[in-house]
Amino acid sequence: VATVAGALLVMVGFSLIGPAPFIPQKTMIWLTIVGLVIHGLGMSAQLVASFSDALNTS
């Protein structure tokens, strides 16, 4: 569950960093920062979930 949520957050973060062509927004520094924060949260969710599973199975 955490891995899927993390993957969705990473997708949203990458969409905001660009921004993606379907987002009618110019590139602005605050939008890039928000995208990077969301991307970081998503990556941390994925890493914590995978490391926790690796520790439980070992």
Protein Blocks (a to p, Z undefined) as FASTA:
>chain_A
ZZmmmmmmmmmmmmmmmpcfklccdddfklmmmmmmmmmmmmmmmmmmmmmmmmmmZZ
